[in-house]
Amino acid sequence: MNTIIRRSFALLETMATADTSLGITELAAANNLPLSTSHRLLKTLQELGYVEQDPDTHKYTLGVRFLNLRGAVIRQINLAAIAMPIMKALMQRVNETVHLAVMSEGEIVYIERVEGLQTQGMYTRIGKRAPAHSTALGKVMLAYMPEEVRQEVVTKRGLPRFSPTTITTAEELEREVERIRARGYATDNGETGERVRCLAAALRDFTGQTVAALSISAPEERMPAKRDAELSEAVCKAARMISQKLGYIDD
């Protein structure tokens, strides 16, 4: 592991377990670091917002940005716990794999899954990241985010091609967004080149904001387009149930 990263996390962990703010001498001693090294690392962490220094005592505590990350982790854990019973029921209804994902820095991150009865070719690692524009999970979240935020994602991440069906232009993506909003769910027709089809619906919290997405996935041969009516109804119903548990009121 990179020495700078290891030492930085050691300082953060020391502050996280302390009952009070700590001075640089205490932090350096607790981690067997020279004062000059501790000062340099703390200055960088402070500039990034992960550490704050009291202007009067000059002691350090965890910063707001670090606490925001902690809150995000807690929200994801709670979301997965709330969603799991409904995900299991959905899998049993459709006999296919169900995924739960959130958006992070313009990509989707899988945070939970329930494997279907036939899992061949369907394993997805929890924590795996994937492009938003080529996945049903990502597209349904893109569809319900503000236009300016969606444009920022496209500008930052681009629209690379992974298969002949991948969306690769902003114009195509906007047309897809309109279709998703009109029917209430997104599809992935082998757009990542995995010969897998997916249908996904958005999850909303008590503010009405889209916070995650739920999908049904299966190899193309088990999930032809003729199943879309059946599966879209199932995934949308499950998404509404989870959203209601998150406090969303469906008008």
Secondary structure, DSSP 8 states (H G I E B T S, - for coil): --HHHHHHHHHHHHHHH-SS-B-HHHHHHHTT--HHHHHHHHHHHHHHTSEEE-TTT--EEE-HHHHHHHHHHHHHHHHHHHHHHHHHHHHHHH-SEEEEEEEETTEEEEEEEE--S--TT----TT-EEESTTSHHHHHHHHTS-HHHHHHHHHHH----SSTT---SHHHHHHHHHHHHHHT-EEEESTTSSSEEEEEEEEE-TTS-EEEEEEEEEEGGGS-GGGHHHHHHHHHHHHHHHHHHTT----
